[in-house]
């Protein structure tokens, strides 16, 4: 393998995967981070931000603060080519970005900006949380759609902050939290039901037009697939996202699986593309798409990228955490459930508080990005 004369790394996407990798690599090589946003956000904090907007002051911070040695390109990847990435800025101007190694870390697309913003400044993002908080505060009937970790955690936050609200949680599957063990999921469901949450399982909402994903829409009602009518003052759409990989279709459609995720080998490279890596939610790795697993991909990607830039073949491999039910779930600030294989499921409130519920992992990831707690 010949050593490239370009020793820069271009990372497309500044979420958990791209941002953390940029921090690691910037100590050794020149890194350019392509992301339309000027800030990094710790996504695990989103449920807490909705009920406590000031919490976002620590969870949302500028790239310039967390990644001072990284060159930020304010644009989004719209087409990946054999030469590099064609990116588009807020004014619609398109530019080709090239580097010695490219890393695709563009994450997921969501129906709304509940978990990740798509545009705007840090001030705009924090204003979003204040506005959402006001909507929650004034809503008596809250309908949450999606029984994954985000939907369940939002329900727990609402109940702790406003115990009198009527909360309904709708999940199309047979149980909540399909990504973890049934024991952990049952504990979370029992906790919510004991506090008045109406959990509707195995039913989908029926819509005549598009889904009402906007949390600032008007009150209304929907009908489920069994004919059940659900009235709401606020609808919180927390369905999981889809891989943000449309930029691969023009030239590398064969690199996508049926779900639109990017195929990667054990070294985290895209097969057939010697200098292109993919990490995070967009990969076809058979594992839950969660921060803990992404964290495990980073040292493999870092080592292999540096090897390529030095003219050596990649030597590290990543083993997908297939079937791993690991999950730390919060149910407000003082409760939750944690499954840590092989140790088992922990239901004690103090364990949940110490592992995640007190701070939503914000200090952990601030430290990883070189910031104070």
N, C-alpha and C positions, 0 to 999 in steps of 0.2 A: 504494500500500500504506500503510495507516494504522499509526501507531506504537502499540503496545500499552502500556497503563498498567502492566502487570506486566512488569518487566524481569528477572525471575529465570529461570534455566534449571534444569530438572529432568532429571537424567541417571539412567536406570534401568540399573544394572549397573556394578560397580566393577572390572572386569577391565582388560585392557590398553587397550582402546578407551575405555571410560568413565572410567577413572581418569586417563589421560593428558589426555583432553579436559577433565575437571574441573579439573585443575591449570592448564591454559592459560586457561580461561575465568574462573577465580576471581580472576585479576588485574584483571578488568574489570567483572564482573557478579556478582551473588549466585547461587551454585550450590548446589543440593541434590542429593546423591548418594544414590540408593536402592539399598541392597545389604544382604542379611541378614548378611554378614560384617563384622567390625570392622577387617579388615586387607586389605592389597593383597599379592598374590603375583606374582613374576616367573615365569611358567610355564616359560620355557626352562630354568630351574634344576632342575626336577623330577627329571630323570634323575640329576643329580649328588647331589641331596638324598637319594636312595634309598640310595646307597652311602656318603655322607658327610653324615650328618644335621646336623652343625654348619654346613654350607654354607647351610642355610636361615636361619641367624641374620641374614644379609645380604639374603636373597631374600624374606623375609616380614617385613612391618613394618606398623604401625598406620596407618589412614587419618588419624588425628589428627596423626601425625608427618609424613606425606607431603603431606597436604592440609589444612593448618591453617586455611585460609580457606573451606573447604567445609563446609556443613552436612550431616552424615551422618544419614540415616534408616535405621535398622536394620530393614529389611523387604524382602520380595520382591514384585515386580509380579505380580499374579494376573489382572488384567483391565484392558485399556486401553480407554477410552471417549472419546466426543467431548469430555468435560469434563476429562479427565486420567486419571491412573493410579490404580486401586484397588490398594492395597498391603496386605500381611498381615505382621504381626510374629510373633515366636516364640510368643506366647501365642494366636495366632489372631485377634487384633483387626484389623479392616479399616478403612482410612482412605483417603479420596480426596485425592490430591496433585495440585495444579495449579501451572502456571507459564506464563510468557510464551512459552517454547519448551520442547518435550519432546524428549529424545534417547533413543532405544532402543538400548541397547548391552549386551544381556543375554547375549551369548555362546552357548556350546554346553552341552548337557547330556551328561554322560558316564555310563557304566555304573558307574563307581566314582569315588573321590576322588583318583585317582592324579595328575591334572593340576590339578584345582581342587576345593577343599573346598566343601561345600554348607551347613555349619553349624559352630558351635564358635568358640573363641577362637584367638588366635595360639599360646598354649601347647598347645592341642589339636592344632593343625596341625603344630607341631614334634614333638610326641609321636607323631603319625602316622608321620612320617618315621623316627623312632628305632625304632618298632615294625616298620615295613616293612624297615628295615635288618637288624634281628635275624632276621626271616624269611628274607631273602636270604642272610645269612651262614650260616644253618643248613641251607639247602636245597642239595642236591647236583645235583638235576635241575630246571632252570628252563625252563618253557615260556612263551614270549612270543607272544601272539596279536596280530598286527597289524604289518605291515611298513612303516608310515609312519615319519616322523622320530622320534617318541617311542619306538616299539618298537625301532628300530635303535640309537638313542642309549642306551637302557637296556641293550641287549646289549653295546655297547661299554664302558659303565661297569662292568658286571659282570665282563667278561673282564679288564679292567685291574686291578680290585680283587681278584678271586678267579679267577686264571687256570685253576684246576683244575676249575671247575664245568662240568657238561654243560648247554649252552644250546641250546634248539631254538626257532627262529623260524618261525612259520606265517603266511603271507600268502595271501589268497584270490586275489589278482591274479596276472598272469604274471611280475611282477618286484617287487622292493622299490622304495620311494620313487617312486611313480607321479607325484608332483608335480614332479619335477626331470628332468634329462636322463638318458638311458640310460647315458651315460658316467660320470656321477657315481654313479648307482645301482650300476653294475657294479663300480666301485672299492670302494664300501662293502660289497657282497656278497662280493667277493674277500677283503677285509680280514677280515671275520668268519669266512669259511670257513677261511682260513689259520690261524685261532686256535681252530678246532674247533667252530664253530657249525654245527649242522645246519639248513639253510634249506629249508623245505618251501613250494613255490610252487603256486598253482593249486588249493589244497585248502581246504575249510572244515571246521570242527569240527562234529560232529553231537551234539546234546544231546536227551535225552528230556524234560527240563524246562527251566527257565531256565538261562541261561548262568552259569557259575561265576566271576563278575566279582570276587568278594570275595577280595583277596589273602591274607586271613587264614584262608581255608578249609583243609580237610584235604588231604593229598596224595591223588592219585588217578590216573586215566588217562582219556583221551578217544579217540574214533575219528574219523578224518577222512572226508571224502566219498568217498575211494577205498578205505576199509577199513583204512588204516594206524592202528595203535594207538600212542599216545604217552603214556608214563607221566611223572608229574611229582611233585616235592615242593612246588613253588610254581608257580601259574599266574598270569602277569601279563597282564591284559587291557588292551591299549593300542589298541583300535579307536577310530577318530575319533568325535567327538561328533555330536550332532544339534542343529539350531538350537533354542534355547530361546525359542520364540515362541508358545506355546499361548495366552498372554494376548490375542493378536490375534483369535483365532477367534470369540468372541462377537459382535464388532461390525465387525471389519475382515478377515474371512476372504478377501475379494477382494484384499487387499494382500499375500497370501502366494502364493508359487509352489508348484509341485507338491512340492518338497522341504521346504516349511515355512519358507523364507527370505523376508524382507521385501523387497518390490520398492522400489527407490529410483531416482530420476532422477539425472542427471549432477550436480545440486547436492546430492545425498545426502538430499533430502527424500522422504518417502513420497508418491507421487502422490495428489493429492486432499486431502492434509492439509498445509495451508500452513505450519503451525508445528510439524511433527513430522519429525524426522530419524531415520535409522537408520545405524549404523556398525558396523564390525567383522565378526565371523563370521556374524552373522545376516542380512546383506544378500544380495541375489541377484546381486551383482557377480560376473562370470565371471573369477575369479582365485583362486589358492591362498589359503586362509585362514591367513595368517601375519602375524607382528608387523610385518615390514618394510612390507607393503602397508597394514596398519592405520595405521602411522605416516604414510603418504602421504595418508590420508583426513583426518587431523586438521586441517591448516591450511585445507582446503576447508570442513570443517564449522564450524570456529571463525569464519572470515570470514563465512560465510553466516548463521550464527546471529546474529552481531553486527549484520549488515545488517538482518535482520528486526526485531530489537529497536529499531533506529534508524529504522524505517519505510522502509527501502530494499529493493529487490528483490535477491535473492542474485545475485552476479556471478561467483563462482568455480565451476568444474566439475572433476570428478574423472574421469580416464580409467582404467578397469579394466585391470589388468595381465594381460590374457588371454593364456594360453600362455606366460607368463614362467616359466622354469624356475629362477629364482634360489633358492638354498638354501645355508645354511651348516650343515653337519652335523658333529657331534662323534662321535668314536669313542674315548671316554675323554678324559683331560686332555691327551694329547700327540699326538693324531692326529685326522683327519677329512678331509672333502672339501668344497670350496666351489665353487659355480657362480655366477659373477657376470657375467651378460650385460651388454654384448657381449664382455667380456674372455675368457670361457671358463671351463673347469673347472680348478681348482687342487687338486692332490693332495699337494703338499709339506706335511709335517707342521708345519713352522714357521708356514706361512700359516694353517693351520687353528687352531693354538694362539693366534696373535695375534688372529685375527678372532673366535673364539668359545670354543674348547676350554678355555683357561686359566680363564676366569671366567664362562662361560655367559651373557654379555651383562649380568650383574648390575650392574657399575659404570655401564654405559651408561644403563640404565633408572633406577637410583638417582639419577643426575645429572639425568635428565629430570624427576624428581619432586622435585628440590631437595634431595636428601640427599647426604651424603658417600659416597665410594666404599666 
